[in-house]
């Protein structure tokens, strides 16, 4: 079981922006995020989509996102 609850994509993107990520560029629903010390991260979700705990765990591994950030 994942430590992350499911969350809307809009909520996850807002959390990533709060912890220091910024949008480098956007093409449709694909946003390339950047943060110093990390590789660029492609966030490819529509705002209303529900992202499950397992996917959030994979996002967290690449971005430093924590459950309390949501």
Secondary structure, 3 states (H helix, E strand, C coil): CCCCCCEEHHHHHHHHHHCCCEEEEEECCEEEEECCCCCCEEECCCCCCEECHHHHHHHHHHHCCCHHHC
